[in-house]
Amino acid sequence: MRLFGFSLAAIGVLLTGCISMPAPAYRKVDQETPAFKEAVTREAARQQERGKSPAQAQEIATQKVIRQIIKMEQDRRLEQVTPLLTALTALDRPRGCWAYTLTTATCLPDKTTVVVERYDAFQPEERLWTLVMRDGQAPDEKTQANYRRAKVNAWKKQLKQSPPKYSQTESLNLQAVWGEMEVTPSDPSGTITFTFVRGHAHVAMIGDIPRWRETYATDIANHTMLRHAQILLEPAVMLSGSIKLETWDSSTDYIVLDPALPPFIAKTKSHYRGRFFGRDTGEVEIETVFSDYRRVKCYDKRFEVKIGEPSMTDLLPGKD
């Protein structure tokens, strides 16, 4: 189990930007277009006026125009993602304290488990989480106590985690500048879709990192996130085939409970299949539905509720 977790964590790190990615297509400027040639001719003339030889002027002008075109495209892309960044930043605004129910269905090749849990920020630390039922059966006192202890320990561990290497703004800007990007115009409902694709890469002594697509759907008028989805576009193969993540995708849907507050998570869904050192996970699907949201007073004003999306490293079979 630990090897499985390490494998997912390693792949997750590599997919979040800790490798050099191939240059995006827009950095390969077409030098045969009339517009490019005209710009180079004008710049070469200026360079010759400054005393450069015709050959020097042509070389300087060509490189300068290439840089200008690339910079213009970068600026255009960064401007395009500004509405998305606004929506993502809004997700981190304070929501206050809430109680809610989570219903998680985990479908493995040989069985399906359904767990219903209740979170209530009004309760003291030892009663923050309540296991309502597992596969239709309510827990006994010992099971409940063990469950609550594990949940609180996991929560405290999460609070101690180091911040990500890149801020949200930096990560999004990197995706816009270095990946393939497509922005679908607003539809009649006011939804704009942003799609980013990272190219295939190879890491020496580790393996092949697959193409990866990430999609965001936003309500542009209200700067509201509607949906976030991620998917591997090809298998991830590492350590000479000892680790192979054949498929992985996840999605998070949001709901607006109060127009004055950021959206809340309504549902998360993840699916994967991998082979790790000879062990086949089979097809695994995990879906969590968030329901019965209710605003409450924080117990002793300890903290504010933080609700996050699932990641690869969350999808560990048997993880509490």
Secondary structure, 3 states (H helix, E strand, C coil): CHHHHHHHHHHHHHHCCCCCCCCCHHHCCCCCCHHHHHHHHHHHHHHHHCCCCHHHHHHHHHHHHHHHHHHHHHHHHHHHCHHHHHHHHHCCCCCCEEEEEEEEEEECCCCEEEEEEEEECCCCHHHCEEEEEECCECCCHHHHHHHHHHHHHHHHHHHCCCCCCCCHHHHHHHHHHHCEEEEECCCCCCEEEEEEEECCEEECCCEEECCEEEEEEEECCCCEEEEEEEEECCCEEEHHHCEEEEEEEEEEEEECCCCCCCCEEEEEEEEEEEEECCEECCCEEEEEEEEEEEEECCHHHCCCCCCCCCCHHHCCCCCC
